[in-house]
Amino acid sequence: MRRPLLPALLATTLLLTAACNDHDEKGQPFADHDDAARVVTGGSVGDHDRATFAVISGADVVRVRAADLGGDLYRVSTADDAKVRPSVRLDGDTVYAGLADTGDPGPALVTAELSNAVHWQLRFDGGAKEESADLTGGKLTGVSFVAGTSLADVTLPAAQGTIPVTLGGGASQVSVHLTGDAPVRVRVGGGAATVTIDGVRRSGIAGGTDFTPSGWGTATDRYDIDLTSGVSTLTVDRR
């Protein structure tokens, strides 16, 4: 049996190389904001049924949640003393959340609130020590953790169709909280030290292991968790 990877070193390396970035993945600058602005609100719910929220810059902690924002599409904020401030660009149906340096000493803790009236695809591209998303009460089409992280924690709404969760950058601890009783498939492509699914704990999981319950393939509503990189611990439970 192939020994599972130890992804913490990978995640740490990625975090050390991540920098505050005020250009999106197309190389275009983000919209300018007042340097003092620590809360950025934008977009119109009426213009979007589906949208993507992409965290481009590295941070210490990133928290995303669904919220009633009235007619606004998103709200991104940092603390008054944070060493970064939001720098956000809306391009079509994609919100690129970047960060700009402030020179202040506080931690780079970023909070993003997304309209619960819109179907969201989440992408964590920038890397962080901790990344969390709580979309209960919202609408979700999928979540992708692209860069490495120490802790990834995601709470999913009740499944409508297939909701995919993908981890591509390696992690130490991954927690996925499901809503309702829709079946969940878990693929552990990079190996794991421990995997717990609906209370059943397994250890020493080799890369390429697939946990697929009966009925998943024909279910209309379901979850699909795909760990393409190694993790230390994965926990999948229900709320």
C-alpha positions in Angstrom: 0.0 0.0 0.0 1.4 3.3 -1.0 2.0 5.6 2.0 -0.1 8.7 2.0 1.5 12.0 1.2 2.3 14.5 3.9 0.7 17.6 2.4 1.5 20.1 5.1 5.0 20.7 3.6 3.4 21.4 0.2 0.8 23.7 1.7 3.4 25.6 3.6 5.6 26.0 0.5 2.7 27.4 -1.5 1.7 29.8 1.3 5.3 31.1 1.5 5.3 31.9 -2.2 1.8 33.4 -2.3 1.8 37.2 -2.4 -0.8 39.9 -2.3 -1.9 40.4 -5.9 -3.8 43.3 -7.4 -4.1 41.7 -10.8 -6.6 39.0 -11.8 -5.6 35.7 -13.4 -5.9 37.3 -16.8 -3.2 39.8 -15.8 -5.7 42.7 -15.7 -5.7 45.2 -12.8 -8.4 45.1 -10.2 -10.8 48.0 -9.9 -9.2 50.9 -7.9 -10.6 51.5 -4.4 -9.8 54.0 -1.8 -6.8 52.8 0.2 -8.8 53.3 3.4 -11.7 51.1 2.2 -11.7 47.8 4.1 -15.2 46.9 2.9 -15.9 46.5 -0.8 -19.5 45.9 -2.0 -20.5 45.5 -5.6 -22.4 43.8 -8.4 -26.1 43.6 -8.9 -28.1 40.4 -8.1 -30.5 41.3 -10.9 -27.7 40.9 -13.5 -26.6 37.4 -12.4 -28.3 34.0 -11.9 -25.0 32.2 -11.6 -21.6 33.6 -10.7 -18.1 32.5 -9.8 -16.2 33.8 -6.8 -12.4 33.4 -7.1 -10.0 34.2 -4.3 -6.8 35.1 -6.2 -4.4 36.4 -3.5 -2.8 34.5 -0.7 -4.0 35.3 2.9 -3.8 34.0 6.4 -7.5 33.2 6.7 -10.2 33.3 4.2 -13.9 33.0 5.2 -16.8 32.9 2.7 -20.4 32.7 3.5 -23.8 33.1 1.9 -25.9 36.1 3.1 -28.8 38.3 2.3 -27.2 41.3 0.7 -30.3 42.9 -0.7 -29.5 43.9 -4.3 -25.7 43.5 -3.9 -23.9 40.6 -5.4 -20.9 40.5 -2.9 -19.3 42.1 0.0 -15.6 41.6 0.8 -14.0 43.0 3.9 -10.8 43.0 6.1 -10.3 44.4 9.6 -9.3 48.0 10.1 -5.7 47.0 11.2 -5.2 44.2 8.6 -2.1 44.2 6.5 -4.3 43.8 3.4 -7.4 45.4 2.0 -9.8 44.0 -0.6 -9.2 44.7 -4.3 -12.1 43.3 -6.2 -12.9 43.1 -9.9 -16.2 41.9 -11.5 -15.6 40.5 -15.0 -18.7 39.1 -16.6 -20.0 36.5 -14.1 -16.7 36.2 -12.2 -15.8 38.1 -9.1 -12.0 38.2 -8.7 -11.1 38.9 -5.0 -7.6 40.2 -4.8 -5.7 41.9 -1.9 -3.5 44.9 -1.7 -0.9 45.7 1.0 -1.8 48.4 3.6 1.4 48.5 5.7 -0.6 47.8 8.8 0.4 45.0 11.2 -2.8 43.0 11.5 -3.4 39.5 10.1 -4.6 39.0 6.6 -8.1 37.8 7.5 -10.5 38.2 4.7 -14.3 37.8 4.9 -16.5 37.5 1.8 -20.3 37.5 1.9 -22.0 36.3 -1.3 -25.7 36.9 -2.2 -27.8 33.9 -1.3 -30.0 34.6 -4.3 -27.3 33.6 -6.8 -25.9 30.1 -7.7 -22.2 30.3 -6.8 -19.1 28.4 -7.9 -16.2 29.0 -5.4 -12.5 28.9 -6.3 -9.8 29.2 -3.7 -6.8 30.0 -6.0 -4.5 32.0 -3.7 -3.6 29.7 -0.8 -4.1 30.4 2.9 -3.5 28.9 6.3 -7.2 28.5 6.8 -10.0 28.5 4.2 -13.6 28.1 5.0 -16.9 28.4 3.2 -20.5 28.1 4.7 -23.1 28.1 1.9 -26.0 26.8 4.0 -29.0 29.0 3.1 -27.3 29.7 -0.2 -27.0 28.2 -3.7 -23.9 26.3 -4.7 -22.7 24.7 -7.9 -19.3 23.6 -6.7 -16.1 24.4 -4.7 -12.5 24.1 -5.8 -9.5 24.4 -3.4 -6.7 25.0 -6.0 -3.8 26.1 -3.9 -2.5 24.5 -0.7 -3.9 25.1 2.7 -3.4 23.9 6.2 -7.2 23.8 7.0 -10.1 23.6 4.6 -13.6 23.6 6.0 -16.7 23.7 3.9 -20.4 23.5 4.8 -22.6 22.7 1.8 -26.3 23.3 1.3 -28.7 20.6 0.4 -27.7 19.0 -2.9 -29.5 20.1 -6.0 -28.0 18.0 -8.8 -24.4 17.1 -8.3 -22.3 19.4 -6.1 -18.6 18.8 -6.6 -15.8 19.6 -4.1 -12.3 19.4 -5.5 -9.0 19.7 -3.5 -6.1 20.1 -5.9 -3.4 21.8 -3.7 -2.8 19.5 -0.8 -4.0 20.1 2.8 -3.4 19.0 6.4 -7.0 18.9 7.5 -10.1 18.9 5.4 -13.7 18.9 6.8 -16.8 18.8 4.6 -20.2 19.2 6.2 -23.2 18.0 4.2 -26.8 19.1 4.6 -29.5 16.4 4.2 -29.2 12.7 3.3 -28.0 12.9 -0.4 -25.3 10.3 -1.1 -21.6 11.3 -1.2 -18.8 9.8 -3.3 -15.2 10.4 -2.0 -12.2 9.8 -4.3 -8.8 10.0 -2.6 -6.4 10.5 -5.5 -3.4 11.5 -3.5 -3.7 9.3 -0.4 -4.7 10.2 3.2 -3.6 9.3 6.7 -7.2 9.2 7.9 -10.6 9.4 6.2 -13.9 9.5 8.1 -17.2 9.4 6.2 -20.5 9.5 8.0 -18.9 8.3 11.2 -16.9 5.5 9.6 -13.1 6.0 10.2 -10.4 4.4 8.0 -6.7 4.8 8.2 -3.7 4.6 5.8 -5.7 5.3 2.6 -3.7 4.7 -0.6 -3.8 7.0 -3.5 -6.5 6.2 -6.0 -9.0 4.8 -3.4 -12.6 5.4 -4.2 -15.5 5.3 -1.7 -18.8 5.1 -3.7 -22.0 4.1 -1.9 -24.7 2.1 -3.6 -27.2 4.3 -5.4 -24.8 7.2 -5.9 -24.6 6.7 -9.6 -28.3 6.9 -10.2 -29.1 9.6 -7.6 -30.5 12.9 -8.9 -29.1 14.9 -6.0 -25.6 14.0 -4.7 -22.2 15.2 -3.5 -18.9 14.4 -5.2 -15.6 14.9 -3.3 -12.4 14.6 -5.3 -9.1 14.9 -3.5 -6.5 14.9 -6.3 -3.7 15.8 -3.9 -2.7 14.2 -0.6 -4.3 15.1 2.8 -3.6 14.2 6.4 -7.1 14.0 7.6 -10.5 14.1 5.8 -13.8 14.2 7.7 -17.2 14.2 5.9 -20.2 14.5 8.2 -23.8 15.9 8.1 -25.4 18.8 9.8 
